[in-house]
């Protein structure tokens, strides 16, 4: 097998990006990250609100049951 000299040309393994392309890529990464974080935050807020709403409804139902029982409507 013949020994070849090491490659002396331009780098071909990775694309060389200009400053403008790097800035554009960084902006896109930041935008997508913010979208994901915001989406997760709204999901957590929604879960919290639903949980509190269901707890309130449950307490209301139990209160109505005891009220109806005291009035004699439910035995």
C-alpha positions in Angstrom: 0.0 0.0 0.0 1.3 3.4 -0.9 1.7 6.0 1.8 0.0 9.2 0.8 1.1 12.5 2.1 -1.5 14.2 4.5 -4.2 16.3 2.9 -3.0 19.9 2.6 -6.2 21.5 1.0 -9.0 23.4 2.6 -11.1 21.8 5.4 -13.9 19.8 3.9 -15.3 17.9 6.9 -17.3 20.7 8.4 -18.9 23.6 6.5 -17.3 26.9 7.1 -20.0 29.4 8.1 -19.6 33.2 7.8 -20.4 35.5 10.7 -23.8 36.4 9.2 -24.7 32.7 8.9 -23.5 32.0 12.5 -25.6 34.9 13.7 -28.7 33.7 11.8 -28.2 30.2 13.1 -27.8 31.5 16.7 -31.0 33.6 16.4 -32.9 30.5 15.1 -31.6 28.4 18.0 -32.6 31.1 20.5 -36.1 31.5 19.0 -36.8 27.7 19.0 -35.5 27.5 22.6 -37.8 30.3 23.8 -40.8 28.7 22.0 -40.2 25.4 23.8 -39.6 27.1 27.2 -42.7 29.3 26.7 -44.8 26.3 25.6 -43.7 24.2 28.7 -44.4 27.2 31.0 -47.9 27.6 29.6 -48.5 23.8 29.9 -47.5 23.9 33.6 -49.7 27.0 34.3 -52.6 25.2 32.6 -52.1 22.1 34.6 -52.0 24.1 37.8 -55.2 26.0 37.0 -57.0 22.8 36.1 -55.9 21.1 39.3 -57.1 24.1 41.4 -60.4 24.3 39.5 -61.1 20.6 40.0 -60.2 20.9 43.7 -62.6 23.7 44.0 -65.4 21.8 42.2 -64.8 18.8 44.5 -65.0 20.9 47.6 -68.2 22.5 46.3 -69.8 19.1 45.6 -68.9 17.9 49.1 -70.3 21.1 50.5 -73.6 20.7 48.6 -73.9 17.1 49.7 -73.6 18.1 53.4 -76.0 21.0 52.8 -78.5 18.7 51.2 -78.1 16.2 54.0 -78.7 18.8 56.7 -81.9 20.0 54.8 -83.1 16.4 54.7 -83.0 16.2 50.9 -80.5 13.3 51.0 -80.5 10.5 53.4 
